[in-house]
Amino acid sequence: MAATKTAAKRKSAKVLTDVERSAMLETIKERKAAARWNPDTARAEGEKELLGKIAEMNASERAMAERIHAIVSATAPGLMPRTFYGMPAYAKEGKNGKVICFFQPATKFKVRYSTFGFQPDAKVDDGNMWPVAYALTKLTAADEKKIAALVKKAVS
């Protein structure tokens, strides 16, 4: 009888939160859309999706995301704008280009701060241990310079 209760409990347990499930569904939709993109229009399609996600953000997050978009686009014009789990992201060129960096608004996962992060293919290594994500509550000129330097290093 105890085994039956345990099995029932496992079946009813939520594996993903509603927010995580939503992010997973968004990435499935993104991948299906990207598979249909024409290589000649992929950059424009990715940027359209990215700007659409930025437009959905609240004012303070939208301002940060717009500045980050401008910084990444100017610093690493070879990165392709796209979305990643429903967040603005920048990937290596090509159909299967790996995401290098992304912006996660605080409201996405209902956390205290937004994040600018890097994926494993970003070359931000610094010894045996280095940060791969940075908390953001606002952007100053110094922060923008640091982001530009990190992005430049990431794609080097």
N, C-alpha and C positions, 0 to 999 in steps of 0.2 A: 504494500500500500504506500509506503514511503517513496518507493521508486516511481510510482505513478504520479504522486504529487510533485516530485522533483522534475519529471519529464514535462508535466503540464506547466510548471513554473518557467522552465526553459523556453517552451514554445511561446508563452505570452510575454517574455522579457523583450524589451525594445533593444535592438542592437544599435540603431542609430537614433539620434535625436531628430526631431522634425527639421531643425536647421541643417543638420548634417545630411539628412535624406534629400532635402531641397538642393543642397550643393552638389550632391552626387547626380541628381536628375539634371541639373544645369550642365554638368560636365558631359553627360551623355548627349544632351542636345547640342552642345558646342562641337563635340567630335563628329556627330552626324553632319552638321552644317559644314564644318571644315572639310570633310571628305568630299563634299559636292562643289567646293570652291574651285574655280578655274585658276591656275597658277598666275595668270596675268592680272587677276582681280583680287587675289587672296589678301594682299596688304590692305586694300580699300575695304574689303568685307570685314576683316579683323578689326580695323580701326572703327568701323561703323558700330560693331558689337561693343567694343571697349567704350566708346563715347556714349553709347546707349546706357551702359551700366553706370558710368560716371553721372549721367543726367538723373538717374534714379536715386542718387545719394542725397543725404541732407546737406545743407549749405556748407557747413564746416568741412565735412569729409569730401564733398565735391570740390571745394577750393584746393584741398591738399592733393586730391587725385588729378586735377587739371594741371597743377604745377609739376607733379611727378611725371605726368604724361609729357609735358613740354621738356622737362629735364632729360628723361630717358630718350625721347625722340631726337633731341639735339646731340646728346652725348654718344648714343649708339644707334645711328640711323639704320644700321643693318639689322637691328632686332625688329621682329614683326609684332605689331600690336595685335592683341587678341584677348579673349577672356579665358579664365582658368578657374573652374569651379564657381563661375559667375562673378569673378573679380577681374579688374584690369590687370593684364599681364603682358610680358614681352618675351618673345621666343626667338630662337635661332631660325633663320629662313629655311624654307622647305616644308613639304607636306607633313613630315614627322618631326618638325623642329621642336626641340625641347625648350620648355619654359626656363628662362634665366632669372627673371625677377617678377614680382607682383606686388600689388597694393591690396591689402585686406582692410576694408573699413571696419571700424569698431562695431557698428551695428550689424554687420554680417553674422557674427556669432555672439552678439550681445555681450561684448567685453568692454573693458575700461579704456582701451586705446586702440588706435589703428596700427597697422603693421606694414612696413616695407620689408619684403623678404626675398631671399635668394634660394633657388633650387640647387640640387647637387652639381649640375653642369656649369654653374657660375664659378669662376675662378677667383673666389674671395679667400682662399686658403691663406692662413697666417700661422705657420708653425703647426703644432699638434692640436690646437684648439682655437676656434674663431667663431664669431657670431654670424648667424645666417638670417637673422631677422632683427629689425629695429622698431621699437615702439615709437609712435608719433602721436602727439596731442595737438601740435601745430607745426608749421614750417617757418623757420627763420632763414635768412640769407646764408648763415653758416651751415644750417642743416641741408639746404639745397646744394651747397658746395660739396658737402660730405656725400650726399646721395650721388652727385655727378661723379665724384672720384671713385665711389664704390662700383657704380655701373661701368665705368671705364675699366676698372680692374677686372670686373666680372667677365667682360667680353675679350679681354686681352689674350 
